[in-house]
Amino acid sequence: MKKNVMKVVAGLLLALLLVTVPLLTACPAGVPEEVVEVTWGASGTTGSNVQCQMAIEVMVNKYSEWVRISRMSMGSAAMPGMVQRGELDIAFVGSSSAEDMLTGTGLFEELPAFPEVRILWMQAPMFLRIFVLKDSPIKTWDDLRGKTVNMPRATSSTFPGQHSVWEESGFYDEFNFLPSRSPTRLDSEDLRSGKFDALLASGGLATSHHHELAMTPGIRLIEIPSEVQDRILARFPGGAVRTAIPLGTYEGQNMIYPTVGTFTTYFTTEEALSEAVVYEICKAFFDHLEEAVPLTTAMLDYQKPWLLLAQTWAPRHPGAEKYFKEVGWL
């Protein structure tokens, strides 16, 4: 009798194990059992954007067990169309071009409107700066009038809206603007060789060729007047902020330069990436943000105040929303 009872108990325990083990080892709800490959649009090789993308890729691929990110190099203006067509999962756009992308106008007039955009997060501001060589006679904004100023390409999604700022304020009539070359490293070389008088740059503060230029032959920053800053802020409500170039950012820089910054915003769609995938990407990266900083100084720009401003022009992806609420950032 005792042996029969033990057999019954053993059978029940075995049945219980057969039921519970699969439940314990199964993936959480919404998480696929196979690795998910995520394609990420990258532009350039030396700028702050691509440096940050490389660091994010390292962190996600290291700490996620089932998401793998791979970058695809292309021009930033091509990315929204590729996301629309399902050829790319994550892309970025400058806040100066976001409205054009949503409505299919301006730089994106050949694309249909894109209301399906869902925001992941914003990168730190693309700081607006004007560089001249250290020995240049140009000292102030007014000194730039009539001079040759290099300007970022109108085919970049991260900057073209600011062209309209200069046009609306009449600066096109006073300055001799020249479009930049590709890659933008060539712009620094052209300033060094005297092909133009000043370089207008918009981007992160870690761009290597700007720091190389600051060391040899040396540069100065031209202060951007408050009225010019006001025009830019008015042009991009919610997509631009007042900021400053910190003391000592560049070799020989002995003062703080007030300026404005527009944002690079990473986006996807709910059709491209599920809530579970986006949540996993956010968790794998932001949970290990401090570890990412040594990979590139550009990661110092990843600060909480900047990350969550993007909801002003499009909804946040549910996966990102869930993560930022979970960690108390929303």
C-alpha positions in Angstrom: 0.0 0.0 0.0 2.8 2.4 1.0 4.6 1.6 -2.2 1.5 2.4 -4.3 1.0 5.7 -2.5 4.6 6.7 -3.2 4.2 5.8 -6.9 1.1 8.0 -7.1 2.9 10.9 -5.4 5.9 10.4 -7.7 3.6 10.4 -10.7 1.9 13.6 -9.6 5.3 15.3 -9.1 6.4 14.2 -12.5 3.2 15.5 -14.1 3.7 18.8 -12.2 7.2 19.2 -13.5 6.1 18.4 -17.0 3.6 21.3 -16.8 5.7 23.9 -14.9 9.1 23.6 -16.5 7.9 24.7 -20.0 6.1 27.6 -18.3 9.2 28.6 -16.4 11.5 28.5 -19.4 9.1 30.1 -21.9 9.8 33.6 -23.1 7.7 36.4 -21.4 4.6 37.5 -23.2 5.4 39.3 -26.4 9.0 38.2 -26.5 9.9 36.0 -29.5 11.8 32.7 -28.9 14.2 33.5 -31.8 16.7 36.4 -32.1 15.2 39.6 -33.6 17.4 41.4 -36.1 16.9 45.2 -36.0 18.3 47.4 -38.7 19.4 50.9 -37.7 20.1 53.7 -40.2 23.5 55.4 -39.8 24.9 58.4 -41.6 28.6 59.3 -41.8 31.6 57.9 -40.0 32.9 60.5 -37.6 30.0 62.6 -36.3 28.4 62.4 -32.9 25.3 60.6 -34.3 27.2 57.7 -35.6 29.5 57.5 -32.6 26.4 57.3 -30.3 24.8 54.7 -32.6 27.9 52.5 -32.4 27.9 52.7 -28.6 24.2 51.9 -28.5 24.7 48.9 -30.8 27.5 47.6 -28.6 25.3 47.9 -25.4 22.2 46.3 -26.9 24.1 43.4 -28.5 25.9 42.8 -25.3 23.1 43.0 -22.8 20.0 41.7 -24.8 19.7 38.0 -25.2 17.3 38.2 -28.1 17.7 41.6 -30.0 20.6 42.2 -32.3 21.2 45.6 -33.9 23.1 46.2 -37.2 23.7 49.5 -38.8 23.0 50.4 -42.4 24.9 53.4 -43.8 23.0 55.8 -45.9 22.1 59.5 -46.2 19.8 60.7 -43.5 17.3 62.1 -46.0 16.8 58.6 -47.4 15.9 57.0 -44.0 12.2 58.0 -43.6 11.3 56.5 -47.0 13.0 53.2 -46.1 11.1 53.0 -42.8 7.9 53.6 -44.7 8.7 50.8 -47.1 9.7 48.4 -44.4 13.3 48.4 -45.5 14.7 49.9 -42.3 13.5 49.5 -38.7 15.0 52.6 -36.9 16.0 55.9 -38.4 16.7 59.5 -37.2 15.6 62.9 -38.3 16.4 66.4 -37.2 13.7 68.4 -35.4 14.2 71.0 -38.1 12.8 68.4 -40.6 10.3 66.5 -38.5 7.3 68.4 -39.7 8.3 68.0 -43.3 8.6 64.2 -42.8 5.2 63.9 -41.1 3.4 65.8 -43.8 5.4 64.8 -46.9 6.6 68.3 -47.7 9.8 70.2 -48.1 12.8 67.8 -48.1 10.4 64.9 -48.1 7.9 66.2 -50.7 8.3 63.0 -52.8 7.2 60.8 -49.9 3.6 60.3 -48.7 2.7 61.8 -45.3 4.0 59.7 -42.4 1.7 59.9 -39.4 2.7 56.4 -38.3 6.0 57.7 -36.8 6.6 56.7 -33.2 9.4 58.3 -31.2 12.0 56.3 -29.4 14.1 59.1 -27.8 16.0 62.3 -28.7 19.7 62.6 -28.8 21.4 65.7 -27.2 21.1 69.0 -29.0 22.9 69.6 -32.3 24.6 72.7 -31.1 24.7 75.6 -33.6 28.2 76.9 -33.9 30.1 79.3 -36.2 33.9 78.7 -36.4 36.5 81.0 -37.8 40.3 80.5 -37.8 42.1 81.8 -34.8 43.8 84.6 -36.7 40.7 85.6 -38.7 39.7 89.3 -38.7 36.1 88.2 -38.1 35.3 88.9 -34.4 31.5 89.3 -34.2 28.3 88.3 -36.0 28.2 91.6 -37.8 31.7 91.0 -39.2 30.3 88.0 -41.1 28.2 90.2 -43.4 29.5 89.9 -46.9 31.8 87.1 -46.0 31.7 83.5 -47.3 30.1 81.2 -44.8 29.9 77.4 -45.2 26.5 75.9 -44.4 25.5 72.3 -43.9 23.9 70.5 -46.9 20.2 71.1 -47.6 20.0 67.3 -48.3 20.7 66.4 -44.7 17.6 65.7 -42.7 19.2 67.0 -39.5 19.6 70.7 -40.6 17.7 72.0 -43.7 14.9 73.7 -41.7 17.5 76.1 -40.4 18.1 77.3 -43.9 14.7 78.9 -43.8 15.7 80.7 -40.7 18.4 82.5 -42.5 16.2 83.1 -45.5 13.3 84.5 -43.4 15.6 86.8 -41.5 17.2 88.2 -44.7 20.6 86.7 -43.9 20.9 85.1 -47.3 21.1 88.6 -48.7 23.9 89.6 -46.4 26.0 86.5 -46.2 27.6 84.5 -49.0 26.5 81.0 -48.1 28.3 78.0 -49.6 26.9 74.5 -49.3 29.1 72.1 -47.4 30.8 69.1 -49.0 30.4 65.4 -48.1 31.8 64.1 -45.8 31.7 67.1 -43.5 35.3 66.5 -42.6 36.1 68.2 -45.9 34.4 71.4 -44.6 37.0 71.6 -41.8 39.8 71.1 -44.3 38.3 73.9 -46.5 38.2 76.3 -43.6 41.8 75.5 -42.8 42.9 76.1 -46.4 41.0 79.4 -46.6 38.3 78.4 -49.2 35.7 80.2 -47.1 35.8 82.6 -44.1 33.6 80.9 -41.6 32.1 77.4 -40.9 28.5 77.1 -39.7 28.2 73.7 -38.0 25.3 71.9 -36.3 25.9 68.7 -34.4 27.3 67.2 -31.2 30.3 68.6 -29.4 32.4 65.5 -29.9 32.9 65.7 -33.7 36.5 64.8 -34.1 37.5 67.0 -37.0 36.3 70.1 -35.3 38.6 69.3 -32.4 41.5 68.6 -34.8 40.8 72.0 -36.3 40.9 73.6 -32.9 44.3 72.2 -32.2 45.8 73.0 -35.7 45.7 75.8 -36.7 43.3 76.9 -34.0 39.8 78.3 -34.1 37.5 80.8 -32.5 33.7 80.7 -31.9 31.6 83.6 -33.1 28.8 84.5 -30.6 25.3 84.1 -32.0 23.2 87.1 -31.1 20.1 86.6 -28.9 17.8 87.9 -31.7 19.1 85.2 -34.1 18.6 82.6 -31.4 15.0 83.9 -31.0 14.3 83.4 -34.7 15.4 79.8 -34.5 13.4 79.0 -31.4 10.3 80.5 -33.0 10.9 78.4 -36.1 11.1 75.1 -34.2 8.8 75.3 -31.2 9.4 72.3 -29.0 12.3 71.2 -31.3 14.9 73.7 -30.3 16.3 74.9 -26.9 18.7 77.5 -25.6 22.0 76.0 -24.6 25.7 76.9 -24.5 29.1 75.6 -25.6 30.7 74.8 -22.2 34.0 76.5 -21.3 37.0 74.5 -22.6 35.0 72.4 -25.1 37.6 73.3 -27.7 41.3 73.9 -27.4 41.9 77.5 -26.5 38.2 78.3 -25.8 38.3 80.5 -22.7 34.6 81.5 -22.5 31.1 80.1 -22.6 29.2 80.6 -25.8 25.4 80.9 -25.6 23.7 79.2 -28.6 20.7 77.1 -29.6 20.4 73.4 -30.3 18.0 71.4 -32.4 17.6 67.7 -31.9 18.2 64.4 -33.6 15.2 62.2 -32.9 15.3 58.4 -33.3 12.0 56.9 -34.6 10.3 53.8 -35.9 6.8 52.5 -36.3 4.7 50.0 -34.4 4.5 47.9 -37.5 8.3 47.8 -37.8 9.0 47.1 -34.1 6.8 45.7 -31.4 6.4 47.0 -27.9 8.6 44.2 -26.5 11.4 44.8 -29.0 11.6 48.6 -28.3 11.3 48.0 -24.5 14.2 45.5 -24.7 16.4 48.0 -26.8 15.7 50.8 -24.3 16.4 48.6 -21.3 19.6 47.1 -22.7 21.0 50.5 -23.5 19.8 52.9 -20.8 20.3 50.4 -18.0 24.0 50.4 -18.9 24.4 54.1 -20.0 27.3 54.7 -17.7 29.2 51.8 -19.3 28.6 53.3 -22.8 30.1 56.7 -21.9 33.8 55.5 -22.1 33.1 54.2 -25.6 32.8 57.8 -27.0 32.6 61.2 -25.4 29.5 61.8 -27.6 27.6 59.7 -25.0 28.1 62.5 -22.5 25.3 64.2 -24.5 22.8 61.5 -23.5 21.1 63.2 -20.6 17.6 62.6 -19.3 16.4 66.2 -20.0 17.1 65.8 -23.7 15.8 62.3 -24.1 12.1 63.0 -23.5 11.4 66.2 -25.3 10.4 64.6 -28.6 6.8 64.0 -27.8 6.0 67.5 -28.9 5.8 66.5 -32.5 4.9 62.8 -32.6 3.7 60.1 -30.2 6.2 58.0 -28.3 6.5 54.3 -29.1 4.6 52.2 -26.5 7.8 50.2 -25.8 9.8 53.4 -25.0 6.9 54.8 -23.1 6.8 51.7 -20.9 10.5 51.7 -20.2 10.7 55.5 -19.3 7.7 55.2 -17.0 9.2 52.1 -15.4 12.4 53.9 -14.5 10.6 57.0 -13.3 11.6 59.3 -16.2 8.0 59.9 -17.1 
